[in-house]
Amino acid sequence: ILKTIEYPEGRQVILIANDITHKAGSFGTREDVVFKLASEYARERRIPRLYVAANSGARIGLAEGVKKAFKVAFKDPLKPENGFNFIYVTKDDYERFGSSKKEIIAEPVTLDGEEVYK
């Protein structure tokens, strides 16, 4: 129950938080589902939703085969510390995972004269 000036007796809230002691609080696919369902529940019932973020970012919760297909288009491949433009998969990997199975949803772009999917 959260007590405020407007609600001195308190009101219900939906609290979503990451546990920093579990996988550094990172957000994976299971947590994404919980976040979505709790958010929908709060919206449907018009209950405030509070999100307490104490995490290290997102985890890509994918099958190992899909995970290994991702590549990085660095702004300067010789200086990766300068950042990246996008994450991509090759055309072959996109056809293997994305086009029919819908495991990867991406758009085609040209990188160094080669069609890739970001």
Backbone as CSV, one residue per row, in Angstrom:
resi,resn,N_x,N_y,N_z,CA_x,CA_y,CA_z,C_x,C_y,C_z
1,ILE,0.862,-1.176,0.000,0.000,0.000,0.000,0.903,1.232,0.000
2,LEU,0.577,2.192,-0.862,1.332,3.430,-0.973,0.468,4.573,-0.448
3,LYS,0.984,5.287,0.522,0.250,6.423,1.089,0.800,7.714,0.507
4,THR,-0.112,8.569,0.038,0.258,9.873,-0.508,-0.707,10.916,0.038
5,ILE,-0.482,12.171,-0.292,-1.410,13.229,0.133,-2.797,12.974,-0.437
6,GLU,-2.837,12.537,-1.705,-4.127,12.273,-2.346,-4.809,11.027,-1.782
7,TYR,-4.030,10.082,-1.287,-4.549,8.822,-0.748,-3.947,8.582,0.637
8,PRO,-4.386,9.336,1.647,-3.780,9.196,2.985,-3.983,7.817,3.598
9,GLU,-5.017,7.103,3.167,-5.249,5.746,3.680,-4.466,4.704,2.890
10,GLY,-3.867,5.181,1.805,-3.071,4.287,0.968,-3.845,3.760,-0.221
11,ARG,-3.103,3.262,-1.199,-3.713,2.633,-2.374,-2.800,1.546,-2.886
12,GLN,-3.391,0.631,-3.613,-2.611,-0.466,-4.170,-1.704,0.055,-5.276
13,VAL,-0.561,-0.586,-5.425,0.334,-0.328,-6.536,0.878,-1.669,-7.029
14,ILE,1.292,-1.683,-8.266,1.980,-2.842,-8.822,3.458,-2.477,-8.833
15,LEU,4.276,-3.251,-8.151,5.705,-2.995,-8.061,6.453,-4.049,-8.858
16,ILE,7.272,-3.593,-9.775,8.113,-4.487,-10.562,9.558,-4.071,-10.275
17,ALA,10.419,-5.035,-9.970,11.811,-4.706,-9.665,12.726,-5.832,-10.122
18,ASN,13.972,-5.480,-10.373,15.000,-6.463,-10.689,15.759,-6.782,-9.408
19,ASP,16.152,-8.036,-9.267,16.952,-8.459,-8.124,18.421,-8.444,-8.542
20,ILE,19.137,-7.467,-8.060,20.536,-7.288,-8.449,21.398,-8.487,-8.067
21,THR,20.950,-9.309,-7.123,21.731,-10.473,-6.693,21.532,-11.677,-7.605
22,HIS,20.572,-11.607,-8.543,20.318,-12.707,-9.473,20.721,-12.262,-10.877
23,LYS,21.797,-12.839,-11.394,22.314,-12.526,-12.726,22.487,-11.026,-12.927
24,ALA,22.975,-10.371,-11.895,23.247,-8.926,-11.890,21.990,-8.113,-12.211
25,GLY,20.834,-8.699,-11.952,19.584,-7.978,-12.171,19.228,-7.812,-13.633
26,SER,19.928,-8.519,-14.524,19.692,-8.329,-15.959,18.308,-8.832,-16.349
27,PHE,17.815,-8.301,-17.428,16.457,-8.528,-17.894,16.485,-9.509,-19.052
28,GLY,15.908,-10.690,-18.876,15.852,-11.684,-19.936,14.434,-11.854,-20.443
29,THR,14.223,-12.863,-21.276,12.906,-13.057,-21.887,11.830,-13.416,-20.859
30,ARG,12.168,-14.187,-19.841,11.175,-14.528,-18.806,10.748,-13.276,-18.046
31,GLU,11.725,-12.446,-17.702,11.402,-11.216,-16.974,10.582,-10.272,-17.850
32,ASP,10.849,-10.293,-19.138,10.087,-9.456,-20.066,8.613,-9.840,-20.050
33,VAL,8.318,-11.132,-20.000,6.932,-11.601,-19.945,6.266,-11.146,-18.643
34,VAL,6.977,-11.293,-17.530,6.428,-10.869,-16.233,6.159,-9.363,-16.246
35,PHE,7.112,-8.584,-16.760,6.956,-7.133,-16.849,5.717,-6.775,-17.679
36,LYS,5.564,-7.437,-18.828,4.422,-7.181,-19.712,3.103,-7.512,-19.024
37,LEU,3.024,-8.694,-18.410,1.779,-9.105,-17.760,1.427,-8.202,-16.575
38,ALA,2.427,-7.846,-15.772,2.175,-6.956,-14.633,1.742,-5.577,-15.115
39,SER,2.339,-5.103,-16.194,1.967,-3.801,-16.749,0.542,-3.823,-17.284
40,GLU,0.177,-4.880,-17.988,-1.194,-5.009,-18.501,-2.194,-5.073,-17.349
41,TYR,-1.869,-5.839,-16.329,-2.725,-5.956,-15.146,-2.961,-4.582,-14.529
42,ALA,-1.894,-3.813,-14.368,-1.996,-2.476,-13.772,-2.854,-1.548,-14.646
43,ARG,-2.637,-1.593,-15.957,-3.420,-0.726,-16.854,-4.901,-1.087,-16.838
44,GLU,-5.196,-2.379,-16.903,-6.595,-2.822,-16.916,-7.341,-2.390,-15.654
45,ARG,-6.640,-2.388,-14.529,-7.281,-2.055,-13.246,-7.023,-0.615,-12.803
46,ARG,-6.297,0.129,-13.658,-5.974,1.534,-13.376,-5.266,1.685,-12.030
47,ILE,-4.324,0.771,-11.804,-3.499,0.780,-10.601,-2.120,1.305,-11.010
48,PRO,-1.543,2.220,-10.259,-0.203,2.705,-10.617,0.819,1.563,-10.634
49,ARG,1.703,1.622,-11.610,2.780,0.639,-11.726,4.089,1.352,-11.442
50,LEU,4.864,0.819,-10.510,6.175,1.353,-10.184,7.224,0.347,-10.629
51,TYR,8.247,0.830,-11.296,9.330,-0.030,-11.734,10.622,0.453,-11.082
52,VAL,11.221,-0.405,-10.292,12.476,-0.092,-9.622,13.574,-0.827,-10.386
53,ALA,14.412,-0.052,-11.064,15.454,-0.648,-11.902,16.779,-0.656,-11.170
54,ALA,17.259,-1.838,-10.871,18.594,-2.029,-10.314,19.180,-3.193,-11.094
55,ASN,19.642,-2.896,-12.303,20.062,-3.989,-13.159,21.260,-3.625,-14.012
56,SER,21.765,-4.619,-14.701,22.933,-4.435,-15.556,22.553,-4.367,-17.021
57,GLY,21.268,-4.373,-17.341,20.833,-4.318,-18.732,20.054,-5.555,-19.125
58,ALA,20.053,-5.836,-20.417,19.263,-6.947,-20.938,20.136,-8.166,-21.210
59,ARG,19.519,-9.336,-21.117,20.146,-10.578,-21.548,19.408,-11.026,-22.795
60,ILE,20.153,-11.423,-23.790,19.495,-11.972,-24.975,19.189,-13.422,-24.648
61,GLY,17.941,-13.714,-24.397,17.545,-15.064,-24.023,17.196,-15.880,-25.252
62,LEU,18.189,-16.229,-26.018,17.973,-16.942,-27.264,18.690,-18.278,-27.246
63,ALA,18.291,-19.125,-28.168,18.998,-20.386,-28.340,20.436,-20.087,-28.752
64,GLU,21.357,-20.921,-28.331,22.778,-20.686,-28.612,23.057,-20.523,-30.099
65,GLY,22.385,-21.295,-30.947,22.612,-21.198,-32.386,22.256,-19.828,-32.934
66,VAL,21.173,-19.268,-32.460,20.752,-17.937,-32.899,21.707,-16.895,-32.347
67,LYS,22.069,-17.033,-31.090,22.968,-16.067,-30.444,24.292,-15.950,-31.202
68,LYS,24.827,-17.075,-31.624,26.117,-17.082,-32.314,26.045,-16.435,-33.694
69,ALA,24.847,-16.286,-34.252,24.695,-15.698,-35.581,24.821,-14.178,-35.566
70,PHE,24.620,-13.533,-34.424,24.667,-12.068,-34.361,26.088,-11.547,-34.522
71,LYS,26.189,-10.488,-35.321,27.461,-9.824,-35.545,27.268,-8.330,-35.294
72,VAL,28.374,-7.608,-35.153,28.314,-6.179,-34.834,28.932,-5.364,-35.964
73,ALA,28.197,-4.346,-36.413,28.724,-3.405,-37.407,29.314,-2.224,-36.646
74,PHE,30.610,-2.316,-36.362,31.281,-1.255,-35.615,31.438,-0.011,-36.475
75,LYS,31.387,1.149,-35.843,31.622,2.408,-36.567,33.011,2.389,-37.176
76,ASP,33.979,1.911,-36.429,35.355,1.750,-36.904,35.843,0.399,-36.391
77,PRO,35.909,-0.619,-37.274,36.318,-1.956,-36.830,37.675,-2.001,-36.132
78,LEU,38.540,-1.036,-36.427,39.841,-1.001,-35.774,39.780,-0.367,-34.389
79,LYS,38.659,0.321,-34.098,38.473,0.961,-32.796,37.055,0.674,-32.287
80,PRO,36.796,-0.558,-31.856,35.443,-0.901,-31.404,34.967,-0.057,-30.225
81,GLU,35.898,0.551,-29.490,35.506,1.400,-28.367,34.749,2.649,-28.821
82,ASN,34.786,2.945,-30.119,34.048,4.096,-30.657,32.566,3.806,-30.866
83,GLY,32.139,2.591,-30.603,30.715,2.252,-30.702,30.377,1.469,-31.962
84,PHE,29.085,1.241,-32.132,28.640,0.459,-33.288,27.399,1.099,-33.903
85,ASN,27.158,0.745,-35.160,25.987,1.257,-35.865,24.760,0.381,-35.646
86,PHE,24.953,-0.941,-35.707,23.838,-1.862,-35.509,24.359,-3.283,-35.323
87,ILE,23.470,-4.145,-34.879,23.739,-5.579,-34.763,23.049,-6.230,-35.948
88,TYR,23.673,-7.246,-36.535,23.100,-7.834,-37.741,23.368,-9.337,-37.817
89,VAL,22.700,-9.962,-38.786,22.983,-11.350,-39.161,23.231,-11.366,-40.667
90,THR,23.988,-12.361,-41.107,24.245,-12.494,-42.542,22.966,-12.945,-43.249
91,LYS,22.981,-12.821,-44.566,21.815,-13.259,-45.349,21.550,-14.750,-45.143
92,ASP,22.617,-15.558,-45.120,22.448,-17.004,-44.904,21.809,-17.297,-43.548
93,ASP,22.290,-16.612,-42.496,21.710,-16.828,-41.167,20.277,-16.332,-41.102
94,TYR,19.982,-15.218,-41.763,18.608,-14.721,-41.765,17.688,-15.724,-42.442
95,GLU,18.125,-16.287,-43.548,17.303,-17.285,-44.251,17.146,-18.545,-43.401
96,ARG,18.165,-18.886,-42.639,18.099,-20.076,-41.787,17.168,-19.865,-40.600
97,PHE,17.221,-18.680,-39.974,16.458,-18.423,-38.758,15.236,-17.537,-38.945
98,GLY,15.326,-16.595,-39.842,14.323,-15.540,-39.856,13.190,-15.669,-40.844
99,SER,13.513,-15.901,-42.098,12.508,-15.742,-43.136,11.300,-16.668,-42.983
100,SER,11.505,-17.927,-42.664,10.353,-18.827,-42.531,9.981,-19.117,-41.083
101,LYS,10.980,-19.223,-40.206,10.710,-19.585,-38.815,10.336,-18.389,-37.947
102,LYS,10.612,-17.185,-38.400,10.319,-15.948,-37.644,11.057,-15.886,-36.318
103,GLU,12.230,-16.534,-36.236,13.041,-16.446,-35.028,13.800,-15.129,-34.975
104,ILE,14.022,-14.533,-36.149,14.676,-13.232,-36.244,13.813,-12.359,-37.135
105,ILE,13.462,-11.190,-36.647,12.709,-10.221,-37.445,13.672,-9.078,-37.725
106,ALA,13.976,-8.853,-38.988,14.980,-7.860,-39.344,14.685,-7.264,-40.707
107,GLU,15.407,-6.195,-41.003,15.263,-5.539,-42.304,16.601,-5.583,-43.031
108,PRO,16.568,-5.710,-44.369,17.827,-5.790,-45.113,18.517,-4.428,-45.212
109,VAL,19.838,-4.453,-45.125,20.680,-3.276,-45.331,21.949,-3.741,-46.030
110,THR,22.670,-2.809,-46.592,23.940,-3.139,-47.245,25.083,-2.730,-46.321
111,LEU,25.984,-3.674,-46.090,27.150,-3.427,-45.246,28.377,-3.900,-46.028
112,ASP,29.253,-2.970,-46.344,30.479,-3.288,-47.110,30.146,-4.056,-48.386
113,GLY,29.089,-3.633,-49.089,28.706,-4.246,-50.350,27.960,-5.566,-50.227
114,GLU,27.664,-5.994,-49.030,26.975,-7.271,-48.792,25.614,-7.021,-48.156
115,GLU,24.604,-7.764,-48.592,23.286,-7.653,-47.972,23.299,-8.402,-46.644
116,VAL,22.961,-7.683,-45.565,22.838,-8.256,-44.231,21.490,-7.815,-43.666
117,TYR,21.130,-8.345,-42.512,19.839,-8.031,-41.902,20.030,-7.496,-40.508
118,LYS,19.483,-6.277,-40.275,19.606,-5.663,-38.949,18.267,-5.603,-38.275
